[in-house]
């Protein structure tokens, strides 16, 4: 009887340990709507243009087994990243440069065959907002300076290096400092080399945005970035904040924000913009250089107004649907921008479900030890108790 009880305790303890570890692993995996297999990325700059256009257009063609992702990054007007997903490996981009440069009508850029398009989304970096946080409340609703319209910036030519493209610009009124956007494309799954070390797949791209040396208009200035999302029938419409107990790759940050698009309010995600709610005040940051971020709720925007500031939106979308939000950097009590005159923020743009962080083997091993040790002690205690009871029962001699 004691042996059976000991065996039962052992099985229960082992099952608890196994289920605990497996649930940790399962809780951080999701199915994706598009294949996560490796892709071959081919990049071209200003495809088919007879002469350098007013602003550069980068086209990256990420080819899968039976689909293609077209990434288009343009500096005509406000910087814009457009992502088009097709159901064939043979889809192509066609640019009518006369119409594209005029920016008066749609149709200057097409993806052919048009019937192969499954989904498209675009992110427009519209304005940079600055406010004077006199009372250190991190409340951007008052004391706003006139905004920086990014369509009016003087943008450099795109600097290509491997699967990255760098775009920097400054205001026409001042050449001090710059606002830069670095686009990175991927052929396989991996992580960024620098904080926040976002997990990416071959179905996503990464944009790192930073301010460097821009002179603030007040000693207590803080900044916001205004983003606009453009799509056809399903623009990015909701922001979800997911929590985790793991900060292994982004120290002190236990949340991830996801601006997603869904079809007819279903749970299936078509596309996303994902970021960790943190920016950094140094190019090579330490933990104390982290600046928490906040976002506003997405609100409907005028598609025509967005097309007016972005040459890429005007060229591709006939009837754009748009939403917008602001991302603010820094909380009350945090150092102001003037302390380092540097601020960087990173986001992913992709199709299908956003990448989901999973625990590394090291963390899983530590958790297994942490959960398993009490179970082993419980098992050993149960064995000792049962053995002792059996010994007492064996030594008992009945009275005749």
N, C-alpha and C positions, 0 to 999 in steps of 0.2 A: 504493500500500500504506500509506504514511504517512498519507494523507488518510483512508482507511478507519479506521485505528487511532485517529486523532484524533476522528473522528465517534463511534466506539464509546465512547471515554472520556467524551465529552460526554453521551451518552445515559445512561450508567451513573450519572454524577454527578447529572444532573437527576432521574433516577428515585429515587436515594437521598434527595435533598432532599424530593421530593414525598411519598415514603412516610413519611419521618420526621415531617413536619408532619401528614399525614393520620392517622397512627397516634396522635399526641397528641390529635387531635380525637375520633377514634373511641373512644379509651380512656376518655373521660369522657361518653359518652352511653349511655342505656339506654332500652329500650322500657318503657312504663308500662301497667299493666293497666286503668287508667281514663283517660278523655279528659282532656287537659291544656288543653282549650279554656277560654275565659273563662266565668265563672259570674256569675249575678245573685244577690247576697246580700240577703236580707230578714231583719231582726232584730225580735224581739218579746220583751218582758219580762213574765214571769209570765202566759203566754197563757191567757186565760179565767178568771183568778182573781177571785173576787168581792171579795176584800180582800187587803191585803198579807200574804203568807205569812211564816212564821218565817224563812225564808231565800229569797233570790231564785233564780229559774230563768230563764236566758236561753236563747232558742231562735233559732238562725240557720239559715235555709233557703237553701242554696246550690244554685241550680237550673242544670242543664246542659241540653244538647239532648235527652237521653233518659235522664237519671238525676238524682238529688238527693242531696246530702250534708246531713244534719241534724246541726248542732253544738249540743250542750246543755251549758251550764255552770251549776253549781248550788253554792250555799253552805249547803245544809241538811246539817249534819254536816261531814265532811271535804270540802274543795273537790274537785270532780270535773268532769272534761270527758268527755262521751260523744259519740262520733261514730258515726252510722248511715248507711250507704250503701244506697240503693234503686235499682231499675232503671226507675223511672218519674219523670217530671217533675211528677207530681200527688200524690205521697205527702204525708201530713200527720201532725202530732203531736197526740195527744189526751191531756189531763191530767184525771184524776179527783182534784180537789184535796183532797177529804176523805180519800181513801185515800192520796194522796201525802203529806200532812202527818202522817198517823198513823204512817207508816213501819213498819207491821207486816206487810204482805203485798205481794207483787209485783202488777203490773197497774195501778199508779197512773199510769203513763205508757206509752203505746203509740204505735207508728208504724204507720199504716194506709195501704194494705192490708198486713197482716203478711206476705203472700206475696211482696211486692216487696222485702223486705230481703235484700240480698246479703251484707252484712258489718257487724259492729258491734264497737267496742272502746271501752274507757274507761280513763282514767288517774285514779287517786285519790292526792291528796297527803295522806298519812296522818299522818306524824309528823315533827317536827323534832328531831334529836338533837344534843346538845352534849357534848363531852368536854374534859377538862383535859389538854392535851398538855405535861405537866410537863417531859419529857425531849426535847421537840421531835423526835419520831419520826413524827408524823402517823399514829400507830397508834390507831384508834378502838376497839380491842377491850377497852381498860381505861380506868378513870377516867371512865366515862360518868355524866353527871348524869341524874336522872329525865327522861324524854322529854316534849316538848311534844306533846300529842295535839291535832291541828288541828281535830278535831271539837268540841273544847271552847273554841276561840277565839271571841271576840266579833267577828263579821264585820260589816263595813259593808254598806250597800246597794250594789248594783252601780252604778257610775258609767259611763254610756254616752257615747261620743263617736265618731260616725261608725261605723267597723267595729271599734272597740276597746271593751273593757269592763274596768274596773279594780275589783278587790276587795282590801280591806285589812282586817287584823284584828290583835288582840293578845290576850294571855292575860287571863283573868279576874282573875288575881292582880296584874297590873301593867299600867299603861297606857303605860309607857315604850316607845317604838319601835313598829315594826309589821312584819308580814310581808305582802307584797303580791304579787298575781298579776295580770298584765295579759294578757288574751286579745286577739289580733289575728286578724282574718279577712281573706281576700283574694279578689278577683274575677279576678285575673290573676297571671301570674308576676312575680317581682321579688325584691328583697333587703331585709332589715331595714336601717334607717338607722344603727343603732348596733352596735358590736361585740357579738357575733361575726359580724354581717351574714349570717345564714343565708339560703340560697336557698330561696324558697318557691314553691309553685304554687297554683292555685285549688283543688287537692285537699288542701290542708293548712291548719292553723292554727298560730299561734305563741303560746307562753306564756312570758312573762318573769317570773321569780320573784326577789324581792329582800328582804333583811333590811335595815332602816334604823333605826339607833338602838336596837336591842334590847340591853339591858344584859347583858353576858356574866356568867356565874357564876364565872369565873376570869380572871386576866389573860392566860392562855395558852389560851384557849378556841378550839376549832375546831368546825365544824358538819358535819352530814350531813343529807340529806333522804331520807326513806323514801317511795318510790313503789310503788304497786300497780297492776297492769294487770288488767283484767277483760274477759272475752269470753265467747262461747258455746262453740262447738266448737274455735275456734282463737284462744286468747289469745296475747299477745306472749310468746314463749318463749325467744328467743335474742338475744344481743347480738353484733353483728359490728363490728369496728373496721377501717375502711378508711384507707389512707394515701395521701397525695398529695405531689407535689413543689412544689405551689403554695400559698403563704400570702398571696396578694394581698389577700383580703378579711378574713382573720383572722390578723394578723401573728404570727409565731412558732409558729403551730399548724398541724401538718401531718397531723392525724388527724380523723376524724369517727366517732362511735359511733352505731349503729343498732340499736334494740330492735325486732325484727320478729316478725311472725306469718306462718306458712306453713301451707298445707293439706296434711295428711298428710306432713309433712317434705319437701315438694317445694321446688323453688327459686323458685316463684312467690310473691311477697310480697303479702299481703292488706292489711296495715296496718303502721304503724311509729310509733315515737317516735325522733326524731333529735336529736343535739346535738353540738356541738364540746366536747372535754374541757377547758373553760376557764370560769372565773368571773372576775368583776372586783370589785375592792375600792373602786371609786369609781363614782358615777353617770355621770360623764363621764370615762372612764378614759384613761390613757396606757398605753403598752406595759408599764411597770414595775408597773402595777396588776393585771396578769393573775395569776390563781391557778389552777394546774392542778387538774383534777378526776380522780377515779377512781370506778369503779363496781364493785359486787359482782356476782357471777353471779346471774341470776334463779333464784328458788326457788319451788316451788309454795306457795300460800297457801290458807287456808280461804276459800272463796267466801262462806260464811255470815258469817264474821267481818268480811269486807270490807263486805258488805251492811249489817251492823249499824252501821258508822260512816259510811256514805254514803247519804243519802236517795235520790239518783238511781239508785244501783246497786240498792237495794231495790225501787224503783218499776219499773224496766225489766226486770231479769233475773229469770227464774224459777229457773234453776239456774246461777248464775255460776261460771265457772272463773277462777281468779286465780293470778297470779305476782307476785313482788315483788323489788325490789332497792334498794340504797342508793347514793346519789351523795355522795361526800365531797369537801370543798373544801380545797385546800391540801396541799402536800407538806412534808417535813422541811426546815427552813431558811427556809420562806416566812414572811412577816409573819403575826402572829396576827390574829384578827377584831378584837381590841381596838384595833388600830392605826388603823382608820378607822371601825369600827362600821357597816360597810356591806358587802354582798355580793350580787351579782346573777348569775343563771344563766338561760340561754335554751334552749328546746327547741321542736321542731316535733312536731305530731301530725297524721297524715294517713292516707289510704288509697292503695293501689297501691304502686308502688316509690318509695322515697325520692328526693327531688331529688338530682341529681349535679352537682357543680361542674364546669364546663368552663373552659378557659383563655380569658381575654378576648382580643380582637383585639390588644391591646398586647403581651400576653405571647406570643401566637402569633407576632407579628411579630418580637419579640426573639429567640425561639427559632429562627425561620426564618433570621434574620441570623446567629445564632451557629452554626447547623448549615450554612448555605449558604456562609458565607465560606470555611471550609476546603475545601469542595467546588470552589468557584470557583478557589481557589488551586491545587488539585490539577489542575483542568481546564487552567488556564493553563500550569502546569508541564508537563503532558503535551503540550500543543500546542508549547511551546518545544522540548522534547526531540525530538518527532517532526520538527519543522521543521529542527532542527539536523542530525538524522540524514539527512534527505532532502538537505540542502545538501551534506553530506560525500559522500553517494553520488553526487550529480550532478557534483561536482568530480573524481571518480576517473577516471583515464585508464589503461586497461590497457596493458601492455607487449607490443609485437608480437614 
